[in-house]
Amino acid sequence: MAIRAVSKTATLTGLVGSSPTSSAMKLILVRYGEHEDGHLSDKGKEAMFLVAKKLESLVKGKKACIISANIPRAFEGAKIISEIIGVSSVETFDEFYAAEEKNIYVDIVRAIKILDSLGKKFDVVIAVISREYIEKIGKKDLKRGEILVLDYK
């Protein structure tokens, strides 16, 4: 199983008129792994383990946090990552889950406000979130278990 990591620079705060943080934080978007009945499957757990191993070197010596969408499969993926890279807790947010088929839509303004706030406290934010938010924030379509590394200003 290959992990594709893509790096790019994004100035996302300009989208909603907030002021950028003084220095860029690394925002790492993670699409959670394969799942069954709302929970990670064994293959999904393996993908999150591999993602975590890849992220270890990116967060070493940095002040990092992990956030996730407030759904079991995202939280389970975030928890696997937190245990491996040594981040003590995972904070969940309803604002990072969207599912058009359930009439739950992306609220980019609220999401950016959360990221701006975290950017003032952390060097690295790892976000295990839904595809819709990854596409809106990162402008990329990630496959399950892939990551996107952004300089968030």
N, CA, C and O of each residue as an XYZ file, in Angstrom:
612
protein
N       0.848     -1.164      0.000
C       0.000      0.000      0.000
C       0.898      1.232      0.000
O       1.736      1.386      0.889
N       0.735      2.098     -0.973
C       1.556      3.304     -1.085
C       0.839      4.491     -0.458
O      -0.382      4.619     -0.546
N       1.607      5.336      0.164
C       1.080      6.580      0.708
C       1.564      7.696     -0.201
O       2.769      7.870     -0.385
N       0.651      8.437     -0.761
C       1.023      9.559     -1.631
C       0.953     10.827     -0.794
O      -0.102     11.187     -0.272
N       2.075     11.486     -0.678
C       2.110     12.761      0.046
C       2.365     13.862     -0.968
O       3.312     13.792     -1.751
N       1.538     14.851     -0.950
C       1.647     15.962     -1.875
C       1.914     17.216     -1.056
O       1.217     17.471     -0.075
N       2.900     17.992     -1.439
C       3.168     19.258     -0.741
C       2.797     20.420     -1.641
O       3.043     20.394     -2.847
N       2.209     21.428     -1.047
C       1.940     22.656     -1.778
C       1.705     23.768     -0.772
O       1.453     23.511      0.405
N       1.786     24.975     -1.230
C       1.552     26.120     -0.364
C       0.157     26.644     -0.616
O      -0.280     26.753     -1.762
N      -0.534     26.967      0.451
C      -1.879     27.505      0.320
C      -2.040     28.682      1.273
O      -1.643     28.607      2.436
N      -2.611     29.748      0.784
C      -2.967     30.863      1.643
C      -4.475     30.830      1.759
O      -5.187     31.445      0.966
N      -4.946     30.118      2.742
C      -6.372     29.859      2.863
C      -7.102     30.933      3.645
O      -8.301     31.127      3.444
N      -6.426     31.621      4.513
C      -7.125     32.601      5.337
C      -7.718     33.719      4.497
O      -8.726     34.308      4.886
N      -7.124     34.021      3.368
C      -7.650     35.063      2.495
C      -9.028     34.750      1.950
O      -9.734     35.649      1.493
N      -9.415     33.501      1.993
C     -10.716     33.102      1.471
C     -11.865     33.700      2.267
O     -12.934     33.958      1.715
N     -11.655     33.921      3.550
C     -12.748     34.397      4.385
C     -12.457     35.732      5.049
O     -13.217     36.178      5.908
N     -11.356     36.374      4.654
C     -11.074     37.706      5.146
C     -10.435     37.777      6.514
O     -10.338     38.864      7.083
N      -9.997     36.666      7.061
C      -9.324     36.729      8.350
C      -7.852     37.037      8.121
O      -7.351     36.914      7.003
N      -7.167     37.437      9.177
C      -5.766     37.784      9.004
C      -4.894     36.557      9.200
O      -5.160     35.751     10.091
N      -3.857     36.398      8.386
C      -3.003     35.232      8.478
C      -2.217     35.197      9.790
O      -1.968     36.228     10.415
N      -1.840     33.999     10.182
C      -0.994     33.854     11.361
C       0.401     34.342     10.996
O       0.734     34.445      9.816
N       1.228     34.648     12.013
C       2.526     35.250     11.768
C       3.471     34.324     11.006
O       4.277     34.803     10.209
N       3.396     33.056     11.221
C       4.232     32.134     10.462
C       3.363     30.977     10.004
O       2.318     30.690     10.588
N       3.814     30.325      8.953
C       3.014     29.249      8.382
C       3.060     28.012      9.270
O       4.123     27.612      9.745
N       1.912     27.423      9.485
C       1.872     26.124     10.140
C       1.750     25.086      9.030
O       1.301     25.390      7.925
N       2.145     23.890      9.332
C       1.924     22.776      8.421
C       0.531     22.240      8.705
O       0.212     21.876      9.837
N      -0.277     22.198      7.690
C      -1.600     21.585      7.786
C      -1.532     20.301      6.990
O      -1.281     20.315      5.785
N      -1.755     19.199      7.666
C      -1.692     17.895      7.014
C      -3.105     17.330      6.968
O      -3.680     16.956      7.990
N      -3.645     17.279      5.764
C      -4.983     16.729      5.563
C      -4.861     15.236      5.336
O      -4.049     14.788      4.526
N      -5.666     14.470      6.048
C      -5.644     13.003      5.944
C      -7.046     12.540      5.607
O      -8.012     12.888      6.286
N      -7.144     11.756      4.556
C      -8.424     11.116      4.261
C      -8.418      9.764      4.963
O      -7.538      8.933      4.739
N      -9.402      9.566      5.802
C      -9.423      8.321      6.581
C      -9.495      7.108      5.653
O      -9.897      7.205      4.493
N      -9.089      5.961      6.211
C      -9.001      4.733      5.431
C     -10.359      4.110      5.145
O     -11.405      4.629      5.536
N     -10.307      2.985      4.454
C     -11.534      2.271      4.097
C     -12.309      1.902      5.362
O     -11.738      1.675      6.429
N     -13.622      1.853      5.200
C     -14.467      1.592      6.365
C     -15.648      0.712      5.993
O     -16.021      0.578      4.828
N     -16.221      0.116      7.039
C     -17.431     -0.711      6.909
C     -18.358     -0.335      8.051
O     -17.927     -0.252      9.201
N     -19.606     -0.110      7.748
C     -20.599      0.249      8.766
C     -20.150      1.424      9.638
O     -20.426      1.454     10.837
N     -19.452      2.396      9.026
C     -19.059      3.600      9.731
C     -17.762      3.519     10.520
O     -17.294      4.533     11.039
N     -17.166      2.318     10.622
C     -15.919      2.137     11.358
C     -14.822      1.686     10.408
O     -15.093      1.069      9.378
N     -13.566      2.002     10.765
C     -12.461      1.576      9.924
C     -12.417      0.059      9.806
O     -12.576     -0.658     10.794
N     -12.200     -0.415      8.599
C     -11.977     -1.844      8.375
C     -10.519     -2.149      8.722
O      -9.748     -1.236      9.018
N     -10.145     -3.410      8.687
C      -8.744     -3.770      8.945
C      -7.826     -3.082      7.937
O      -6.749     -2.607      8.297
N      -8.246     -3.029      6.694
C      -7.460     -2.353      5.655
C      -7.364     -0.852      5.952
O      -6.315     -0.244      5.742
N      -8.441     -0.266      6.432
C      -8.443      1.149      6.807
C      -7.522      1.433      7.982
O      -6.830      2.451      8.003
N      -7.513      0.537      8.957
C      -6.616      0.693     10.111
C      -5.159      0.584      9.672
O      -4.301      1.333     10.140
N      -4.890     -0.354      8.770
C      -3.523     -0.507      8.251
C      -3.082      0.765      7.520
O      -1.945      1.210      7.671
N      -3.981      1.341      6.736
C      -3.659      2.581      6.020
C      -3.331      3.699      7.004
O      -2.390      4.460      6.776
N      -4.084      3.811      8.086
C      -3.828      4.858      9.080
C      -2.513      4.619      9.808
O      -1.814      5.571     10.156
N      -2.173      3.364     10.039
C      -0.883      3.031     10.643
C       0.249      3.498      9.725
O       1.216      4.101     10.192
N       0.134      3.226      8.438
C       1.162      3.633      7.479
C       1.256      5.160      7.380
O       2.353      5.709      7.275
N       0.127      5.831      7.412
C       0.119      7.299      7.414
C       0.866      7.809      8.643
O       1.702      8.706      8.537
N       0.567      7.243      9.799
C       1.208      7.675     11.038
C       2.721      7.499     10.972
O       3.462      8.381     11.406
N       3.180      6.396     10.448
C       4.622      6.164     10.332
C       5.253      7.215      9.422
O       6.364      7.677      9.683
N       4.556      7.588      8.368
C       5.047      8.612      7.446
C       5.092      9.979      8.143
O       5.997     10.774      7.889
N       4.128     10.249      9.011
C       4.024     11.552      9.663
C       5.007     11.738     10.813
O       5.289     12.869     11.208
N       5.529     10.643     11.350
C       6.427     10.744     12.503
C       7.547     11.756     12.274
O       7.803     12.595     13.137
N       8.208     11.690     11.142
C       9.333     12.591     10.884
C       8.869     14.036     10.654
O       9.619     14.972     10.931
N       7.649     14.229     10.152
C       7.150     15.584      9.902
C       6.797     16.334     11.180
O       6.820     17.565     11.205
N       6.473     15.604     12.237
C       6.050     16.262     13.475
C       7.109     16.219     14.576
O       6.952     16.859     15.616
N       8.171     15.475     14.349
C       9.199     15.327     15.380
C       9.736     16.697     15.798
O      10.174     17.490     14.964
N       9.692     16.959     17.110
C      10.203     18.200     17.659
C       9.304     19.412     17.444
O       9.711     20.538     17.731
N       8.105     19.201     16.950
C       7.189     20.312     16.682
C       5.974     20.201     17.603
O       5.617     19.117     18.066
N       5.362     21.338     17.851
C       4.127     21.358     18.631
C       2.987     21.001     17.681
O       2.662     21.763     16.770
N       2.385     19.831     17.906
C       1.393     19.310     16.971
C       0.080     18.982     17.664
O       0.040     18.697     18.861
N      -0.991     19.031     16.884
C      -2.293     18.580     17.373
C      -2.961     17.773     16.261
O      -2.612     17.875     15.085
N      -3.925     16.979     16.678
C      -4.693     16.181     15.728
C      -6.158     16.500     15.932
O      -6.664     16.501     17.055
N      -6.831     16.770     14.823
C      -8.275     16.988     14.861
C      -8.927     15.991     13.913
O      -8.288     15.456     13.007
N     -10.208     15.755     14.143
C     -10.919     14.855     13.234
C     -12.367     15.295     13.094
O     -12.912     16.023     13.923
N     -12.958     14.825     12.016
C     -14.398     14.971     11.872
C     -15.048     14.169     12.995
O     -14.484     13.182     13.468
N     -16.221     14.592     13.414
C     -16.896     13.938     14.534
C     -17.718     12.736     14.054
O     -18.938     12.682     14.208
N     -16.995     11.779     13.467
C     -17.598     10.516     13.053
C     -16.621      9.400     13.429
O     -15.411      9.630     13.453
N     -17.122      8.194     13.723
C     -16.242      7.138     14.225
C     -15.026      6.836     13.348
O     -13.914      6.731     13.866
N     -15.208      6.694     12.049
C     -14.073      6.291     11.199
C     -12.964      7.348     11.185
O     -11.786      6.993     11.146
N     -13.315      8.625     11.215
C     -12.301      9.687     11.251
C     -11.601      9.693     12.610
O     -10.376      9.794     12.677
N     -12.377      9.586     13.691
C     -11.793      9.575     15.029
C     -10.888      8.361     15.215
O      -9.806      8.480     15.789
N     -11.320      7.198     14.735
C     -10.494      5.992     14.853
C      -9.169      6.163     14.120
O      -8.120      5.770     14.629
N      -9.215      6.744     12.936
C      -7.984      7.004     12.175
C      -7.088      7.985     12.902
O      -5.876      7.782     12.985
N      -7.678      9.047     13.431
C      -6.911     10.056     14.161
C      -6.282      9.450     15.418
O      -5.146      9.776     15.762
N      -7.007      8.586     16.092
C      -6.507      7.939     17.314
C      -5.290      7.057     17.011
O      -4.317      7.058     17.765
N      -5.347      6.311     15.914
C      -4.204      5.476     15.507
C      -2.991      6.368     15.273
O      -1.892      6.069     15.742
N      -3.192      7.452     14.554
C      -2.093      8.379     14.271
C      -1.557      8.970     15.567
O      -0.342      9.040     15.753
N      -2.442      9.400     16.470
C      -1.997     10.040     17.716
C      -1.154      9.100     18.566
O      -0.159      9.517     19.159
N      -1.548      7.840     18.626
C      -0.800      6.881     19.437
C       0.599      6.650     18.886
O       1.547      6.496     19.656
N       0.740      6.624     17.580
C       2.041      6.339     16.966
C       2.964      7.557     17.008
O       4.160      7.411     17.258
N       2.432      8.748     16.771
C       3.309      9.924     16.732
C       3.444     10.607     18.095
O       4.228     11.544     18.246
N       2.683     10.139     19.083
C       2.839     10.652     20.440
C       2.108     11.953     20.740
O       2.552     12.727     21.588
N       1.009     12.202     20.067
C       0.156     13.345     20.405
C      -0.930     12.810     21.326
O      -1.632     11.858     20.985
N      -1.065     13.431     22.498
C      -1.872     12.830     23.556
C      -3.374     12.791     23.326
O      -4.044     11.908     23.862
N      -3.923     13.708     22.553
C      -5.376     13.692     22.399
C      -5.791     14.084     20.986
O      -5.011     14.636     20.210
N      -7.035     13.778     20.689
C      -7.645     14.117     19.407
C      -8.879     14.949     19.714
O      -9.708     14.563     20.538
N      -8.998     16.083     19.053
C     -10.184     16.923     19.230
C     -11.087     16.728     18.016
O     -10.632     16.806     16.875
N     -12.366     16.474     18.270
C     -13.310     16.265     17.173
C     -14.130     17.525     16.922
O     -14.407     18.308     17.830
N     -14.509     17.691     15.654
C     -15.305     18.842     15.250
C     -16.400     18.402     14.285
O     -16.138     17.698     13.311
N     -17.619     18.822     14.566
C     -18.710     18.598     13.619
C     -18.442     19.338     12.319
O     -18.876     18.906     11.251
N     -17.721     20.462     12.410
C     -17.478     21.321     11.252
C     -16.623     20.677     10.164
O     -16.534     21.225      9.066
N     -15.996     19.541     10.428
C     -15.147     18.899      9.418
C     -15.749     17.620      8.845
O     -15.036     16.756      8.336
N     -17.065     17.515      8.937
C     -17.760     16.397      8.300
C     -18.832     16.953      7.381
O     -19.602     17.838      7.754
N     -18.864     16.419      6.182
C     -19.902     16.785      5.220
C     -20.333     15.528      4.484
O     -19.522     14.639      4.224
N     -21.590     15.462      4.157
C     -22.134     14.349      3.376
C     -23.355     14.873      2.637
O     -24.446     14.966      3.200
N     -23.159     15.209      1.382
C     -24.243     15.811      0.613
C     -25.485     14.929      0.570
O     -26.610     15.427      0.567
N     -25.272     13.609      0.538
C     -26.415     12.694      0.487
C     -27.257     12.752      1.761
O     -28.407     12.312      1.776
N     -26.663     13.308      2.846
C     -27.389     13.478      4.109
C     -27.718     14.950      4.359
O     -28.123     15.328      5.458
N     -27.540     15.769      3.331
C     -27.778     17.220      3.430
C     -26.909     17.887      4.494
O     -27.346     18.823      5.164
N     -25.680     17.401      4.646
C     -24.688     18.016      5.530
C     -23.613     18.588      4.607
O     -22.856     17.846      3.979
N     -23.559     19.922      4.536
C     -22.713     20.578      3.546
C     -21.493     21.228      4.186
O     -21.475     21.510      5.385
N     -20.481     21.458      3.369
C     -19.248     22.106      3.797
C     -19.547     23.537      4.243
O     -20.224     24.292      3.546
N     -19.030     23.892      5.413
C     -19.098     25.269      5.901
C     -17.649     25.757      6.014
O     -17.047     25.704      7.086
N     -17.108     26.227      4.902
C     -15.687     26.579      4.843
C     -15.345     27.739      5.766
O     -14.232     27.794      6.288
N     -16.260     28.653      5.977
C     -15.988     29.795      6.856
C     -15.713     29.317      8.277
O     -14.733     29.737      8.892
N     -16.556     28.457      8.797
C     -16.348     27.932     10.165
C     -15.083     27.081     10.239
O     -14.346     27.149     11.223
N     -14.831     26.291      9.216
C     -13.642     25.434      9.204
C     -12.363     26.278      9.211
O     -11.422     25.976      9.946
N     -12.331     27.319      8.404
C     -11.152     28.182      8.338
C     -10.931     28.909      9.664
O      -9.788     29.088     10.086
N     -12.002     29.327     10.318
C     -11.858     29.976     11.623
C     -11.204     29.031     12.634
O     -10.357     29.449     13.424
N     -11.595     27.772     12.606
C     -10.994     26.772     13.504
C      -9.519     26.600     13.169
O      -8.676     26.590     14.066
N      -9.204     26.463     11.888
C      -7.806     26.282     11.483
C      -6.966     27.512     11.829
O      -5.824     27.374     12.269
N      -7.514     28.701     11.636
C      -6.799     29.923     12.011
C      -6.462     29.919     13.500
O      -5.349     30.266     13.893
N      -7.422     29.527     14.315
C      -7.219     29.486     15.760
C      -6.131     28.468     16.127
O      -5.264     28.754     16.952
N      -6.178     27.310     15.527
C      -5.176     26.274     15.804
C      -3.797     26.705     15.319
O      -2.787     26.385     15.944
N      -3.757     27.428     14.207
C      -2.490     27.898     13.658
C      -1.754     28.854     14.580
O      -0.540     29.019     14.456
N      -2.466     29.483     15.497
C      -1.844     30.384     16.470
C      -1.204     29.615     17.625
O      -0.385     30.168     18.359
N      -1.574     28.343     17.789
C      -1.098     27.553     18.923
C      -0.139     26.427     18.543
O       0.658     25.981     19.368
N      -0.218     25.969     17.290
C       0.527     24.769     16.900
C       1.361     24.996     15.644
O       1.019     25.810     14.786
N       2.470     24.249     15.559
C       3.318     24.258     14.358
C       2.735     23.353     13.278
O       2.866     23.622     12.084
N       2.084     22.268     13.724
C       1.537     21.265     12.809
C       0.130     20.897     13.267
O      -0.098     20.615     14.444
N      -0.804     20.905     12.328
C      -2.156     20.426     12.596
C      -2.428     19.286     11.617
O      -2.347     19.457     10.401
N      -2.748     18.131     12.169
C      -3.119     16.964     11.364
C      -4.633     16.856     11.431
O      -5.203     16.748     12.517
N      -5.279     16.884     10.286
C      -6.742     16.880     10.224
C      -7.229     15.650      9.472
O      -7.017     15.521      8.267
N      -7.883     14.752     10.194
C      -8.479     13.553      9.597
C      -9.943     13.901      9.361
O     -10.769     13.849     10.273
N     -10.240     14.250      8.130
C     -11.534     14.866      7.830
C     -12.160     14.272      6.571
O     -11.543     13.469      5.871
N     -13.382     14.678      6.301
C     -14.114     14.106      5.165
C     -13.598     14.632      3.831
O     -12.998     15.704      3.749
N     -13.846     13.858      2.811
C     -13.400     14.150      1.448
C     -13.822     15.535      0.991
O     -13.046     16.244      0.351
N     -15.032     15.918      1.312
C     -15.553     17.205      0.859
C     -14.715     18.372      1.390
O     -14.471     19.344      0.675
N     -14.282     18.271      2.632
C     -13.443     19.324      3.203
C     -12.043     19.297      2.618
O     -11.451     20.348      2.375
N     -11.510     18.114      2.392
C     -10.184     18.013      1.763
C     -10.209     18.659      0.383
O      -9.295     19.398      0.018
N     -11.250     18.379     -0.372
C     -11.355     18.961     -1.714
C     -11.474     20.488     -1.646
O     -10.887     21.186     -2.471
N     -12.215     21.004     -0.687
C     -12.434     22.447     -0.574
C     -11.179     23.157     -0.055
O     -10.800     24.203     -0.581
N     -10.537     22.597      0.970
C      -9.368     23.233      1.576
C      -8.117     22.993      0.741
O      -7.375     23.928      0.442
N      -7.886     21.746      0.371
C      -6.645     21.389     -0.308
C      -6.697     21.397     -1.817
O      -5.669     21.268     -2.480
N      -7.893     21.549     -2.365
C      -8.067     21.566     -3.828
C      -7.516     20.295     -4.476
O      -7.025     20.324     -5.605
N      -7.605     19.196     -3.759
C      -7.142     17.895     -4.252
C      -8.166     16.831     -3.900
O      -8.887     16.946     -2.909
N      -8.218     15.801     -4.721
C      -9.050     14.636     -4.437
C      -8.119     13.527     -3.957
O      -7.411     12.921     -4.761
N      -8.116     13.262     -2.669
C      -7.258     12.220     -2.118
C      -8.002     10.893     -2.073
O      -9.213     10.843     -1.858
N      -7.261      9.840     -2.277
C      -7.817      8.503     -2.093
C      -7.765      8.182     -0.600
O      -7.052      8.842      0.157
N      -8.510      7.184     -0.187
C      -8.529      6.788      1.223
C      -7.114      6.451      1.695
O      -6.380      5.709      1.043
N      -6.756      7.019      2.844
C      -5.440      6.755      3.417
C      -4.327      7.622      2.846
O      -3.157      7.377      3.142
N      -4.650      8.623      2.041
C      -3.627      9.516      1.503
C      -3.575     10.799      2.322
O      -4.510     11.140      3.046
N      -2.451     11.498      2.182
C      -2.261     12.750      2.906
C      -1.901     13.870      1.941
O      -1.401     13.637      0.840
N      -2.168     15.085      2.383
C      -1.793     16.287      1.644
C      -1.170     17.237      2.662
O      -1.798     17.583      3.663
N       0.064     17.655      2.405
C       0.791     18.547      3.307
C       0.743     19.958      2.720
O       1.165     20.187      1.586
N       0.218     20.903      3.516
C       0.080     22.287      3.071
C       0.819     23.225      4.014
O       0.886     22.975      5.218
N       1.371     24.300      3.474
C       1.825     25.420      4.297
C       0.621     26.318      4.441
O       0.165     26.919      3.468
N       0.109     26.412      5.640
C      -1.109     27.180      5.902
C      -0.714     28.546      6.438
O      -0.108     28.647      7.505
N      -1.050     29.582      5.710
C      -0.681     30.948      6.109
C      -1.915     31.753      6.401
O      -1.815     32.929      6.753
